[in-house]
Structures are given as structure tokens and as C-alpha cells.
Amino acid sequence: MPNPNRGACGFQSSEFEQEYERPSKSQLKREMLDLQKLGAELIAEPRDRIKRLQMPEDVRDAILECQMIKDHEGRRRQLQYVGKKMRTLDADELAVIQKAIDSWRGMSKSDTASMHALERRRDKLLTDDKVLTALLAEHPELDAQHLRTLIRNARKEQAEQKPPKAYREIFQILKQLDAKKNGKPVDAEDGDDEQEED
């Protein structure tokens, strides 16, 4: 004989069920992993960016420490520690950090696009003499003789497969012109990274 208290025919009431005000364990774990991932993104950024970012000193120190660790297991443990430190931040601090990371990504994309545009312009300078004439008309302050010498040397470097010294110097001149035009400071260390491998 079936038990009447089991299944669909038993007494049902939500009167005795407990209501949980807090998030589930799964939700807490997801949030913890998200914070650890945010910490990993910060670790991947250059040290000077992290130093300028507004955050508590203990969190910054944990991130900078993790950047210096090369050992795989030690780095993994430090990353977990960074995640633990990230959980101490309030929502406003996390929002500031996320906004900074988003702006860095956007800036990096625009910087890369502008660098590629400068590289294309340099390549046009090497292939078409009319481009040099247009550049000199646009920027009369440029030393025409020096630029012609650089272009001739860059062509020779490419033909003889020599190190691209003049090629890079042309890029730096174009970069300075672009920075002056856009009112941006010129970073000496930023440069023709793609060509460094040649």
C-alpha cells in the first residue's frame, strides 16, 4: 500500500521552508572567481599603471609582488592571495578599477591603430616620392634633405637586408609629428615594436 504522506498526495506547505537572505555558495564562488580574474588582469598590466591606480596599499602591494614572482606555484598562490585581497574592496573601489582597465584597453586599441597608420605612412614614403612632397608641404619645418637621406638609407637597408636604423628613425619623426598635431606627449619607449624583430 502506498504511503499517503509521500509524493503528490502528501501534505505540502511552504510555511516551514526557510528563506535564505544571503547568496548561494555557487554565487559566492562565481563572485570570488570574477574578483580573482580582475586581479589577474591587473597583474598583467605594467607596474607604473598599477602604481598610479587608486586602490588600497595592501592590494597594490600584493599585485606588485605577484608581478615579480616567476615560479609557477608561487605565482598561483600569490594570485589567490590577490583574489582574497580584492574581496576586501567595496563596490566603489571595484568600479574605479574596472573603469581604469576598460579605459586602458580602449587606449591600447587606439594606440595600436595609430601606430599602424604611421607604419603605413612610412611605407608610402619609401615607395612614392609624391608622399614626401606632400609631407614637406604639410610640415615646412621638417629638414627635407635629412628626410631624403633617411628614405634613401631605409631603401638601401631593405635591399641589402641590413638592420633598419633609418627605417625606425623615419617612424620616430612621423610619430613626433603626429603627437605634435594631436597635442600628445611623445613616449620615448613606445615605438616601432613590430620592426624590432627584423
KOLTORFI-801597 format. One record per residue: residue number from 1; residue in three letters; x, y, z of N, C-alpha, C in turn. Coordinates in steps of 0.1 Angstrom, whole numbers. Layout:
BEGIN
<rec NUM ALA <X Y Z> <X Y Z> <X Y Z>>
...
end
This chain:
BEGIN
<rec 1 MET <8 -12 0> <0 0 0> <9 12 0>>
<rec 2 PRO <7 22 -9> <15 34 -10> <13 43 2>>
<rec 3 ASN <23 49 6> <23 59 18> <17 72 13>>
<rec 4 PRO <6 76 20> <-1 88 15> <7 101 18>>
<rec 5 ASN <17 100 27> <25 112 30> <36 115 20>>
<rec 6 ARG <38 106 10> <48 108 1> <43 113 -13>>
<rec 7 GLY <52 119 -20> <48 123 -34> <37 134 -34>>
<rec 8 ALA <30 133 -45> <20 144 -48> <8 144 -38>>
<rec 9 CYS <5 132 -32> <-6 132 -23> <-3 136 -8>>
<rec 10 GLY <10 139 -6> <13 143 8> <10 157 11>>
<rec 11 PHE <11 161 24> <8 175 28> <19 184 23>>
<rec 12 GLN <15 195 16> <25 204 11> <22 218 17>>
<rec 13 SER <33 225 21> <31 238 26> <45 245 25>>
<rec 14 SER <45 257 22> <58 265 22> <60 272 35>>
<rec 15 GLU <51 269 45> <51 276 58> <64 272 65>>
<rec 16 PHE <69 260 63> <81 256 71> <94 257 64>>
<rec 17 GLU <93 261 51> <106 263 43> <113 275 48>>
<rec 18 GLN <126 274 49> <135 285 53> <137 294 41>>
<rec 19 GLU <137 307 43> <140 316 32> <155 321 35>>
<rec 20 TYR <163 321 24> <177 325 26> <178 339 21>>
<rec 21 GLU <184 348 29> <186 361 25> <200 363 18>>
<rec 22 ARG <209 354 20> <222 355 15> <224 348 2>>
<rec 23 PRO <234 351 -6> <236 344 -19> <241 330 -16>>
<rec 24 SER <238 321 -26> <242 307 -25> <257 306 -26>>
<rec 25 LYS <262 294 -23> <276 291 -23> <281 292 -37>>
<rec 26 SER <273 288 -47> <277 289 -61> <279 303 -65>>
<rec 27 GLN <270 312 -61> <270 326 -64> <283 332 -58>>
<rec 28 LEU <285 329 -45> <297 334 -39> <310 330 -46>>
<rec 29 LYS <310 317 -50> <322 313 -58> <324 320 -71>>
<rec 30 ARG <313 322 -78> <314 329 -91> <319 343 -88>>
<rec 31 GLU <314 350 -78> <319 364 -75> <334 363 -71>>
<rec 32 MET <338 353 -64> <352 352 -59> <361 350 -72>>
<rec 33 LEU <357 341 -81> <365 339 -93> <365 351 -102>>
<rec 34 ASP <354 359 -102> <354 372 -110> <365 382 -105>>
<rec 35 LEU <365 382 -91> <375 391 -85> <389 387 -87>>
<rec 36 GLN <391 373 -87> <404 368 -89> <408 371 -104>>
<rec 37 LYS <399 370 -113> <402 373 -127> <405 388 -129>>
<rec 38 LEU <398 396 -122> <401 411 -122> <415 413 -117>>
<rec 39 GLY <419 406 -106> <432 407 -101> <443 403 -111>>
<rec 40 ALA <440 392 -118> <449 387 -129> <451 397 -140>>
<rec 41 GLU <440 404 -143> <441 414 -154> <450 426 -149>>
<rec 42 LEU <449 429 -136> <457 440 -131> <472 435 -131>>
<rec 43 ILE <474 422 -127> <488 417 -127> <495 418 -141>>
<rec 44 ALA <486 416 -151> <492 416 -165> <495 430 -170>>
<rec 45 GLU <491 441 -163> <493 455 -167> <507 459 -162>>
<rec 46 PRO <513 469 -169> <526 474 -165> <526 480 -151>>
<rec 47 ARG <537 479 -144> <539 483 -130> <535 498 -128>>
<rec 48 ASP <539 506 -137> <536 521 -135> <521 524 -135>>
<rec 49 ARG <514 516 -143> <499 518 -143> <493 514 -130>>
<rec 50 ILE <498 503 -124> <493 498 -111> <496 508 -100>>
<rec 51 LYS <508 514 -101> <512 523 -91> <504 536 -91>>
<rec 52 ARG <499 540 -103> <491 552 -104> <476 549 -101>>
<rec 53 LEU <472 537 -101> <458 533 -99> <454 536 -84>>
<rec 54 GLN <442 541 -83> <437 544 -69> <431 532 -63>>
<rec 55 MET <439 526 -53> <434 514 -46> <441 513 -32>>
<rec 56 PRO <436 505 -23> <443 504 -10> <457 499 -12>>
<rec 57 GLU <466 503 -3> <481 500 -5> <483 485 -4>>
<rec 58 ASP <476 478 5> <479 463 7> <475 456 -6>>
<rec 59 VAL <464 460 -13> <461 453 -26> <471 456 -36>>
<rec 60 ARG <475 469 -37> <486 472 -47> <499 465 -44>>
<rec 61 ASP <503 463 -32> <515 456 -28> <514 441 -32>>
<rec 62 ALA <502 435 -30> <500 421 -34> <501 419 -49>>
<rec 63 ILE <496 429 -57> <496 428 -71> <511 430 -76>>
<rec 64 LEU <518 440 -71> <532 442 -75> <541 431 -71>>
<rec 65 GLU <538 424 -60> <546 413 -55> <544 401 -65>>
<rec 66 CYS <531 399 -69> <528 388 -78> <535 390 -92>>
<rec 67 GLN <536 403 -96> <543 405 -109> <557 401 -109>>
<rec 68 MET <563 401 -97> <578 398 -96> <580 383 -95>>
<rec 69 ILE <570 375 -91> <572 361 -89> <572 353 -102>>
<rec 70 LYS <582 346 -104> <584 338 -117> <580 323 -115>>
<rec 71 ASP <581 318 -103> <578 304 -101> <563 302 -103>>
<rec 72 HIS <560 291 -110> <546 288 -113> <537 287 -101>>
<rec 73 GLU <541 278 -92> <533 275 -80> <532 287 -71>>
<rec 74 GLY <543 294 -69> <544 306 -61> <535 317 -67>>
<rec 75 ARG <535 318 -80> <526 328 -86> <512 325 -85>>
<rec 76 ARG <509 312 -86> <495 307 -85> <489 311 -71>>
<rec 77 ARG <498 308 -60> <493 311 -47> <492 326 -44>>
<rec 78 GLN <501 334 -50> <500 348 -49> <488 354 -56>>
<rec 79 LEU <485 348 -67> <473 352 -74> <460 349 -66>>
<rec 80 GLN <460 338 -59> <449 335 -50> <448 346 -39>>
<rec 81 TYR <460 349 -34> <461 359 -23> <456 373 -29>>
<rec 82 VAL <459 376 -41> <454 389 -47> <439 388 -48>>
<rec 83 GLY <434 376 -52> <419 375 -52> <413 377 -38>>
<rec 84 LYS <419 372 -28> <414 374 -14> <415 389 -11>>
<rec 85 LYS <425 395 -14> <426 410 -12> <416 418 -19>>
<rec 86 MET <413 413 -32> <403 420 -40> <389 419 -33>>
<rec 87 ARG <387 408 -26> <374 407 -19> <372 417 -8>>
<rec 88 THR <383 423 -3> <381 433 7> <377 447 2>>
<rec 89 LEU <377 448 -11> <374 461 -17> <359 463 -18>>
<rec 90 ASP <354 475 -16> <340 478 -17> <336 480 -32>>
<rec 91 ALA <323 481 -34> <318 482 -48> <324 495 -55>>
<rec 92 ASP <325 506 -48> <330 518 -55> <345 516 -59>>
<rec 93 GLU <353 510 -50> <367 508 -54> <368 499 -66>>
<rec 94 LEU <360 488 -66> <360 479 -77> <356 486 -90>>
<rec 95 ALA <346 495 -89> <341 502 -101> <352 511 -107>>
<rec 96 VAL <360 517 -98> <371 526 -102> <381 517 -110>>
<rec 97 ILE <385 506 -104> <395 497 -110> <390 492 -124>>
<rec 98 GLN <377 487 -124> <372 482 -137> <371 493 -148>>
<rec 99 LYS <368 505 -144> <368 516 -153> <382 519 -158>>
<rec 100 ALA <392 518 -150> <405 521 -154> <410 510 -164>>
<rec 101 ILE <407 497 -161> <411 486 -170> <404 488 -184>>
<rec 102 ASP <391 492 -184> <384 494 -196> <390 505 -204>>
<rec 103 SER <394 516 -197> <400 527 -205> <414 524 -210>>
<rec 104 TRP <421 515 -203> <434 511 -208> <433 502 -220>>
<rec 105 ARG <423 494 -221> <420 485 -232> <417 494 -244>>
<rec 106 GLY <408 504 -242> <404 513 -253> <416 521 -258>>
<rec 107 MET <424 526 -249> <435 534 -252> <445 525 -260>>
<rec 108 SER <447 513 -256> <457 504 -263> <452 501 -277>>
<rec 109 LYS <439 500 -279> <434 497 -293> <437 509 -301>>
<rec 110 SER <434 521 -296> <436 533 -304> <450 536 -307>>
<rec 111 ASP <459 533 -297> <473 535 -298> <479 525 -309>>
<rec 112 THR <474 513 -309> <478 503 -319> <474 508 -333>>
<rec 113 ALA <461 512 -334> <456 517 -347> <464 529 -352>>
<rec 114 SER <468 538 -343> <476 550 -348> <490 546 -352>>
<rec 115 MET <496 536 -344> <509 531 -348> <509 525 -362>>
<rec 116 HIS <499 517 -365> <498 510 -378> <496 521 -389>>
<rec 117 ALA <489 531 -386> <487 542 -396> <500 548 -399>>
<rec 118 LEU <508 551 -388> <521 557 -390> <531 547 -398>>
<rec 119 GLU <530 534 -396> <538 525 -403> <534 525 -418>>
<rec 120 ARG <521 526 -421> <516 526 -435> <522 539 -442>>
<rec 121 ARG <521 550 -434> <526 563 -440> <541 562 -443>>
<rec 122 ARG <548 556 -434> <563 554 -436> <565 546 -449>>
<rec 123 ASP <558 535 -450> <559 526 -462> <556 533 -475>>
<rec 124 LYS <546 542 -474> <543 550 -486> <554 560 -489>>
<rec 125 LEU <560 566 -479> <572 575 -481> <583 568 -488>>
<rec 126 LEU <585 555 -485> <596 547 -491> <593 544 -506>>
<rec 127 THR <580 542 -509> <576 538 -523> <572 549 -532>>
<rec 128 ASP <568 560 -527> <563 571 -535> <569 585 -531>>
<rec 129 ASP <576 591 -540> <582 604 -537> <572 615 -536>>
<rec 130 LYS <560 614 -542> <550 624 -540> <545 625 -526>>
<rec 131 VAL <546 614 -518> <542 614 -504> <551 623 -496>>
<rec 132 LEU <564 623 -499> <574 631 -493> <571 646 -496>>
<rec 133 THR <568 649 -508> <565 663 -512> <552 668 -504>>
<rec 134 ALA <542 659 -503> <530 663 -496> <534 665 -481>>
<rec 135 LEU <542 656 -475> <546 657 -461> <553 670 -459>>
<rec 136 LEU <563 674 -468> <570 686 -466> <561 698 -467>>
<rec 137 ALA <551 698 -476> <542 709 -478> <533 710 -465>>
<rec 138 GLU <530 699 -459> <522 699 -447> <530 704 -435>>
<rec 139 HIS <543 700 -434> <552 704 -423> <564 711 -428>>
<rec 140 PRO <564 724 -431> <575 730 -437> <587 731 -428>>
<rec 141 GLU <585 729 -415> <596 729 -405> <606 717 -406>>
<rec 142 LEU <602 707 -413> <610 695 -415> <622 698 -424>>
<rec 143 ASP <633 691 -420> <645 692 -428> <644 682 -440>>
<rec 144 ALA <642 688 -452> <639 680 -464> <651 671 -467>>
<rec 145 GLN <663 677 -467> <675 670 -470> <677 658 -461>>
<rec 146 HIS <675 660 -448> <677 649 -439> <667 638 -441>>
<rec 147 LEU <654 641 -444> <644 631 -447> <647 623 -460>>
<rec 148 ARG <652 630 -470> <655 623 -483> <667 613 -480>>
<rec 149 THR <676 618 -472> <688 609 -469> <683 596 -461>>
<rec 150 LEU <674 599 -451> <668 587 -444> <661 578 -453>>
<rec 151 ILE <653 583 -462> <645 575 -471> <654 567 -480>>
<rec 152 ARG <664 573 -485> <674 566 -494> <681 555 -486>>
<rec 153 ASN <685 558 -473> <692 548 -465> <682 537 -461>>
<rec 154 ALA <670 540 -459> <660 529 -455> <658 520 -467>>
<rec 155 ARG <657 525 -479> <656 517 -491> <668 508 -492>>
<rec 156 LYS <680 514 -490> <692 506 -491> <692 495 -480>>
<rec 157 GLU <688 498 -468> <687 488 -457> <679 476 -461>>
<rec 158 GLN <667 480 -467> <658 469 -471> <664 460 -482>>
<rec 159 ALA <670 467 -492> <675 460 -503> <687 450 -499>>
<rec 160 GLU <695 455 -490> <707 447 -485> <704 439 -472>>
<rec 161 GLN <691 440 -468> <687 432 -456> <696 436 -444>>
<rec 162 LYS <698 449 -442> <706 454 -430> <697 457 -419>>
<rec 163 PRO <702 460 -407> <693 464 -396> <686 477 -400>>
<rec 164 PRO <673 479 -397> <665 490 -401> <667 503 -393>>
<rec 165 LYS <679 508 -392> <681 520 -384> <674 533 -390>>
<rec 166 ALA <676 536 -403> <669 547 -409> <654 545 -410>>
<rec 167 TYR <650 533 -412> <636 529 -412> <629 533 -399>>
<rec 168 ARG <636 530 -388> <630 533 -375> <630 548 -372>>
<rec 169 GLU <641 555 -377> <642 569 -375> <631 577 -382>>
<rec 170 ILE <627 572 -394> <616 578 -401> <603 577 -393>>
<rec 171 PHE <601 565 -387> <589 562 -379> <589 572 -367>>
<rec 172 GLN <600 574 -361> <601 583 -349> <597 597 -353>>
<rec 173 ILE <602 602 -365> <599 615 -370> <584 616 -372>>
<rec 174 LEU <578 606 -379> <564 606 -381> <556 606 -368>>
<rec 175 LYS <561 599 -359> <554 598 -346> <554 611 -338>>
<rec 176 GLN <565 618 -339> <566 631 -333> <557 641 -339>>
<rec 177 LEU <556 641 -353> <547 650 -360> <533 647 -356>>
<rec 178 ASP <529 634 -355> <516 630 -351> <512 635 -337>>
<rec 179 ALA <522 633 -328> <520 637 -314> <518 652 -313>>
<rec 180 LYS <526 660 -320> <525 674 -320> <512 679 -326>>
<rec 181 LYS <507 672 -336> <494 675 -343> <483 672 -333>>
<rec 182 ASN <483 662 -326> <473 658 -317> <474 663 -302>>
<rec 183 GLY <486 670 -300> <488 676 -287> <491 665 -276>>
<rec 184 LYS <497 654 -280> <500 643 -271> <515 644 -268>>
<rec 185 PRO <519 640 -255> <533 638 -252> <539 626 -260>>
<rec 186 VAL <552 627 -264> <558 616 -271> <565 607 -261>>
<rec 187 ASP <561 594 -261> <568 584 -252> <580 579 -260>>
<rec 188 ALA <592 581 -253> <604 577 -260> <604 561 -261>>
<rec 189 GLU <599 554 -251> <600 540 -251> <590 533 -260>>
<rec 190 ASP <578 540 -263> <569 535 -273> <575 537 -286>>
<rec 191 GLY <573 527 -295> <579 529 -308> <576 518 -317>>
<rec 192 ASP <585 516 -326> <582 507 -337> <585 493 -332>>
<rec 193 ASP <577 488 -323> <579 475 -317> <579 464 -328>>
<rec 194 GLU <570 465 -337> <568 455 -347> <581 453 -355>>
<rec 195 GLN <588 464 -357> <600 463 -366> <612 458 -358>>
<rec 196 GLU <611 458 -344> <623 454 -336> <627 440 -339>>
<rec 197 GLU <617 432 -344> <620 418 -346> <628 415 -359>>
<rec 198 ASP <628 425 -368> <636 424 -381> <650 421 -379>>
end
